[in-house]
């Protein structure tokens, strides 16, 4: 695949810049527009050529997306929602669509320079650490996330860290999953060890939900060395939980502190979810929802029925059909990888895909999250490796 026939896309530094612009979808300062949109002219032709070699994936993905998008629009017109509800549906839809295109961009960049992803990780770690100690820098970074989110996160300095375009649950998931994708495509053992040690406290300072992908990806990845490194990272978190007394790292170690104090892992934010499992009271809501993501009778931007549970927010907006389409669209890529033919190294790729499915299904019991963009990246990675293997076999056995 000729992904780098343009020198603008070919250098190492430009590859790092592309990852900074794409991963986490940082916004053009103070707006809702992702910076990544500026890259479309440079990659659109390569993307279309790549899709032409596998039209089924693209066709199914776009069909599912259109059904989800149009269904949400129809429900909004039938329901009781306001413009903010439709806007949120479009934001979720837009991010799902962006993942298809920019998953390709990330794939071709990292396929060319895997170390570009490593540099991106260390840049983000540096930014996140500075954001912990500097309110002015933290406030500056808020300009690169959604203004609606920035309005909320301006009040949580000292409780949460933030990266360049990375914040809260989505940001933490992106950090951890990016680390494990780098482990999949690289062989730098020293750097891998350092990443595993750094990423748990750093990502959990962004959002405690980072423990979910860390645990799942770590459990499914093969290798005694890696398991020992992960175990050591957990020990580090236990030590930090009794030595750090304030700040985002203190908040990040809450579940470990509770383990030492009470003998079990739990978080107050997770426990509060038990009050958010509110089911619809009529069959109509199950069928086509109420067209609402937010409460409309309050001055604050409160979630509809005061639930932050991802599946319930979808259910209340546009019914069970919407939940089904949302899940199917998001897991289609990694499910395709799991069902694909085997090739050398495919076991690790399939385990990574399976882990992403588990992570997606679990985190939506907490909040509404689309599938990680690395689910699209791993699909393209798998497709490319499979083609390389088929070409190799045809060369060995020309019959």
C-alpha positions in Angstrom: 0.0 0.0 0.0 1.5 3.3 -1.1 0.5 5.5 1.9 3.4 7.9 1.8 3.8 9.1 -1.7 3.6 12.7 -0.5 6.6 14.2 1.4 4.1 16.2 3.6 3.1 12.8 5.1 6.4 11.1 4.9 8.7 12.5 7.6 9.0 11.3 11.2 8.2 14.8 12.7 5.2 15.2 10.5 4.0 11.8 11.6 4.2 12.8 15.2 2.3 16.0 14.4 -0.4 14.0 12.7 -0.9 11.8 15.8 -1.0 14.9 18.0 -3.8 16.3 15.7 -5.8 13.1 15.5 -5.6 11.1 18.7 -8.1 12.5 21.1 -9.4 14.8 18.4 -8.2 18.1 19.9 -10.3 21.0 18.8 -9.3 24.1 16.9 -8.9 26.4 19.9 -12.2 27.4 21.5 -14.4 25.6 18.9 -16.1 22.3 18.4 -14.2 21.6 15.2 -11.5 18.9 15.4 -8.0 19.9 14.1 -7.9 16.5 12.4 -10.3 17.9 9.7 -7.4 19.8 8.3 -5.7 16.5 7.4 -8.5 15.2 5.2 -7.1 16.5 1.9 -3.7 14.8 2.5 -5.2 11.3 3.2 -8.6 11.1 1.4 -7.3 9.5 -1.8 -5.3 6.9 0.1 -8.3 6.2 2.3 -10.6 5.7 -0.7 -8.1 3.4 -2.5 -7.7 1.3 0.7 -11.5 1.0 1.1 -11.8 -0.1 -2.6 -9.7 -3.1 -1.7 -12.2 -4.1 1.0 -15.6 -2.6 0.1 -17.6 -4.8 2.4 -16.3 -3.3 5.6 -16.8 0.3 4.3 -20.3 -0.5 2.9 -21.5 -2.2 6.1 -20.0 0.5 8.3 -21.6 3.3 6.4 -25.0 1.5 6.2 -25.0 1.0 10.0 -23.9 4.6 10.6 -26.7 6.0 8.3 -29.3 3.9 10.0 -28.1 5.1 13.4 -27.9 8.8 12.3 -31.2 8.9 10.5 -33.0 6.9 13.2 -31.9 9.4 15.8 -33.1 12.3 13.7 -36.5 10.8 13.2 -36.9 10.0 16.9 -35.9 13.6 17.7 -38.7 14.9 15.4 -41.2 12.5 17.0 -40.1 13.1 20.6 -39.9 15.9 23.1 -36.2 16.8 22.8 -34.7 20.2 22.1 -31.8 21.3 19.9 -29.2 20.4 22.5 -30.4 16.7 22.3 -30.1 16.6 18.5 -26.8 18.4 18.7 -25.4 15.7 21.1 -26.7 13.0 18.8 -24.8 14.6 15.9 -21.6 14.9 18.0 -21.7 11.2 18.9 -22.4 10.3 15.3 -19.7 12.6 14.0 -17.1 11.0 16.2 -18.1 7.5 15.1 -17.7 8.6 11.5 -14.4 10.3 12.1 -13.1 7.0 13.6 -13.5 5.2 10.3 -11.4 7.8 8.4 -8.8 8.7 11.0 -8.3 5.1 12.1 -6.8 4.7 8.6 -4.6 7.8 9.1 -3.3 6.5 12.4 -2.6 3.1 10.9 -0.6 4.3 8.0 1.4 6.7 10.2 2.3 4.1 12.8 2.9 1.5 10.1 5.6 3.8 8.7 7.0 5.0 12.1 5.9 3.0 15.2 8.2 5.3 17.2 6.0 8.3 16.3 3.4 6.7 18.6 6.0 6.4 21.3 6.9 10.1 21.0 3.2 11.0 21.1 2.8 9.1 24.3 5.8 10.8 26.0 4.6 14.2 24.8 1.2 13.5 26.3 2.7 12.3 29.6 4.7 15.5 29.8 1.7 17.6 29.1 -0.4 15.8 31.7 2.2 16.1 34.4 2.5 19.8 33.8 -1.3 20.2 33.9 -1.3 18.7 37.4 0.9 21.5 38.8 0.0 24.5 36.7 -3.5 26.0 36.7 -2.7 28.4 33.9 -1.4 25.6 31.7 -4.5 23.4 32.6 -6.8 26.3 31.7 -4.9 26.7 28.4 -5.4 23.1 27.5 -9.2 23.4 28.1 -9.3 25.4 24.9 -8.4 22.3 22.9 -11.4 20.2 24.1 -15.1 20.7 23.5 -16.3 24.0 24.9 -19.2 22.2 26.6 -16.8 19.9 28.4 -14.4 22.7 29.1 -17.2 24.5 30.9 -17.4 21.6 33.3 -13.7 20.8 33.6 -12.7 24.4 34.5 -13.9 23.5 38.0 -12.0 20.3 38.6 -8.4 21.5 38.5 -6.6 19.6 41.2 -8.9 16.6 40.8 -8.2 15.6 37.2 -5.3 16.0 34.9 -5.7 16.8 31.2 -3.6 16.2 28.1 -3.6 17.7 24.6 -7.1 16.8 23.5 -7.3 14.0 26.2 -9.6 14.4 29.1 -11.7 12.3 31.4 -12.7 8.7 30.4 -12.2 8.9 26.7 -8.7 10.5 27.2 -7.7 7.9 29.7 -8.9 5.0 27.5 -7.0 6.5 24.5 -3.7 6.7 26.5 -3.9 3.1 27.8 -5.0 1.6 24.5 -2.3 3.5 22.6 0.3 2.0 24.9 -0.9 -1.6 24.3 -1.1 -0.9 20.5 2.5 0.2 20.6 3.4 -3.0 22.5 1.8 -4.9 19.7 3.7 -3.3 16.9 7.1 -2.7 18.5 9.9 -4.7 20.1 11.6 -2.0 22.3 11.6 -3.9 25.6 13.1 -1.1 27.7 10.7 1.5 26.4 7.8 -1.0 26.9 8.7 -1.5 30.5 8.9 2.3 31.1 5.5 2.8 29.4 3.8 0.2 31.6 5.2 1.8 34.7 4.2 5.3 33.7 0.9 4.9 32.1 -1.2 3.5 35.0 -0.8 6.4 37.4 -0.7 9.0 34.6 -3.8 7.6 32.8 -5.7 7.2 36.1 -4.9 10.8 37.0 -6.9 11.7 33.8 -9.8 9.3 34.8 -9.9 6.3 37.2 -11.7 4.3 34.5 -8.2 3.8 33.0 -7.9 0.7 35.2 -10.5 -1.1 33.0 -8.5 -1.2 29.8 -5.3 -1.6 31.7 -6.6 -4.7 33.5 -8.4 -6.2 30.4 -5.5 -5.7 27.9 -3.0 -6.8 30.5 -4.9 -10.0 31.2 -5.4 -10.9 27.6 -1.8 -10.1 26.4 0.6 -13.0 26.5 3.9 -13.1 28.3 5.1 -13.6 31.9 7.4 -10.5 31.7 4.5 -8.3 30.8 2.3 -9.8 33.6 5.1 -9.1 36.1 5.4 -5.5 34.8 1.7 -5.0 35.2 1.8 -6.4 38.7 4.6 -4.1 39.6 2.6 -1.2 38.3 -0.3 -2.1 40.7 2.2 -2.3 43.6 3.4 1.2 42.6 -0.2 2.4 42.7 -0.6 1.0 46.2 2.5 2.8 47.4 1.3 6.0 45.8 -2.0 5.7 47.5 -0.4 6.0 51.0 2.3 8.6 50.0 0.4 11.1 47.9 -2.0 13.2 49.9 -3.6 15.6 47.3 -4.0 16.3 43.6 -5.0 14.2 40.6 -2.7 11.3 41.6 -4.3 11.2 45.0 -7.7 11.0 43.3 -6.4 8.4 40.9 -5.4 6.1 43.7 -8.8 6.1 45.5 -9.6 2.5 44.7 -6.2 1.3 45.9 -6.5 3.4 49.1 -9.9 1.8 49.7 -8.4 -1.6 49.2 -5.8 -0.9 51.9 -8.4 0.6 54.2 -11.4 -1.7 53.6 -10.1 -4.7 51.9 -12.0 -4.2 48.6 -11.6 -2.2 45.4 -14.3 0.4 44.9 -14.8 4.0 43.8 -17.4 6.5 45.1 -18.1 7.6 41.5 -18.8 4.0 40.5 -20.9 3.3 43.5 -23.0 6.4 42.7 -24.0 4.7 39.4 -26.3 2.4 41.3 -28.7 5.3 41.6 -28.6 5.9 37.9 -30.0 2.6 36.7 -33.5 3.9 36.0 -35.5 1.9 33.5 -38.3 3.4 31.3 -41.8 3.2 32.6 -43.6 2.6 29.4 -43.2 0.3 26.3 -43.1 3.3 23.9 -39.7 4.5 25.4 -38.3 1.0 24.8 -39.4 1.0 21.2 -38.5 4.6 20.0 -37.3 6.5 23.1 -38.2 10.0 24.2 -35.8 12.0 21.9 -33.9 13.4 24.9 -30.4 13.1 26.1 -30.8 15.9 28.6 -33.4 17.1 31.1 -35.2 20.1 29.7 -36.9 21.4 32.9 -33.7 22.5 34.7 -31.4 25.4 34.4 -28.3 23.1 34.6 -27.3 20.7 31.8 -28.5 17.5 33.5 -28.7 14.1 31.8 -32.2 12.9 31.0 -33.6 10.9 33.9 -30.4 11.9 35.7 -28.5 8.9 34.4 -25.0 8.8 33.0 -25.2 5.1 32.0 -24.3 4.9 28.4 -26.8 2.2 27.4 -29.6 4.0 29.2 -28.9 7.4 27.7 -29.2 5.8 24.2 -32.3 3.9 25.3 -34.1 7.0 26.6 -33.1 9.0 23.4 -34.1 6.5 20.7 -35.1 3.1 22.0 -33.7 -0.4 21.9 -33.1 -0.3 18.1 -30.7 2.6 18.6 -28.8 0.7 21.3 -28.5 -2.3 19.0 -27.2 -0.2 16.1 -24.8 1.7 18.3 -23.3 -1.5 19.7 -23.2 -3.3 16.3 -21.6 -0.4 14.5 -18.9 0.0 17.1 -18.0 -3.7 17.5 -18.2 -4.5 13.7 -14.5 -3.8 13.0 -12.9 -5.8 15.9 -15.5 -8.5 15.4 -14.4 -8.8 11.8 -10.9 -9.2 13.0 -11.9 -12.0 15.4 -13.7 -13.9 12.6 -10.9 -13.4 10.0 -8.5 -16.1 8.8 -5.4 -16.7 10.8 -1.9 -15.6 9.8 1.4 -15.4 11.7 0.9 -13.1 14.7 -2.9 -13.0 14.3 -3.5 -14.5 17.8 -2.1 -11.3 19.4 -4.1 -9.1 17.0 -7.3 -11.0 17.8 -6.7 -10.8 21.6 -6.2 -7.0 21.2 -9.5 -6.8 19.3 -11.3 -8.9 21.8 -10.0 -6.7 24.6 -11.3 -3.6 22.8 -14.8 -5.2 22.6 -14.8 -6.0 26.3 -13.6 -2.5 27.2 -16.3 -0.9 25.0 -19.1 -3.0 26.4 -18.0 -2.4 30.0 -17.4 1.3 30.0 -20.8 2.0 28.5 -22.3 0.7 31.8 -20.6 3.8 33.3 -20.9 6.5 30.6 -21.6 6.9 26.9 -18.4 6.1 25.0 -17.9 5.2 21.3 -15.4 2.5 20.4 -11.8 3.4 20.7 -10.3 4.6 17.3 -7.7 1.8 17.7 -10.5 -0.7 16.9 -10.4 0.8 13.4 -6.6 0.9 13.4 -6.4 -2.8 14.4 -8.8 -3.7 11.6 -6.6 -2.0 9.0 -3.5 -3.5 10.6 -5.1 -7.0 10.5 -6.2 -6.6 6.9 -2.7 -5.5 5.8 -1.0 -8.3 7.6 -3.4 -10.8 6.1 -2.7 -9.5 2.6 1.0 -9.7 3.2 0.6 -13.4 4.3 -1.5 -14.2 1.3 1.1 -12.7 -1.1 3.9 -14.6 0.6 2.0 -17.9 0.3 1.3 -17.2 -3.4 5.0 -16.5 -4.0 6.0 -19.7 -2.2 3.4 -21.8 -4.0 2.6 -20.2 -7.3 0.0 -22.9 -8.1 
